[in-house]
């Protein structure tokens, strides 16, 4: 395996790691956002708002 092959392999691995981290962060944001929305709706007393 030459240098360019190693570089390409390493770059692809870093991109895959970045994609995985981004997806995990987005999923965490979605969970937090939905939980916050439910909490706000519950304190507002309008049960229609609970269907997020």
C-alpha positions in Angstrom: 0.0 0.0 0.0 1.5 3.3 -1.0 1.2 6.7 0.6 -1.7 7.9 -1.5 -3.7 4.7 -0.6 -3.0 5.2 3.1 -3.9 8.9 2.9 -7.2 8.0 1.1 -8.0 5.3 3.6 -7.2 7.5 6.6 -9.2 10.4 5.1 -12.2 8.1 4.5 -12.0 6.8 8.1 -11.9 10.4 9.5 -14.9 11.3 7.3 -16.8 8.3 8.6 -16.0 9.2 12.2 -17.1 12.8 11.6 -20.4 11.5 10.1 -21.0 9.2 13.0 -20.3 12.0 15.5 -22.6 14.4 13.6 -25.4 11.9 13.5 -25.0 11.2 17.3 -25.1 14.9 18.0 -28.2 15.4 15.9 -30.0 12.6 17.6 -29.1 14.0 21.0 -30.4 17.4 19.9 -33.6 15.9 18.7 -34.2 14.0 22.0 -33.4 17.1 24.0 -35.6 19.3 21.8 -38.6 16.9 22.0 -38.2 16.5 25.8 -38.1 20.3 26.2 -41.2 20.7 24.0 -43.1 18.2 26.1 -42.1 19.9 29.3 -43.2 23.3 28.0 -46.4 21.9 26.8 -47.1 20.1 30.1 -46.5 23.3 32.1 -48.7 25.3 29.7 -51.6 22.9 30.3 -52.6 22.4 26.7 -52.6 18.7 26.0 -52.8 19.3 22.2 -49.2 20.6 22.4 -48.0 17.3 23.8 -48.2 15.6 20.4 -44.8 16.7 19.2 
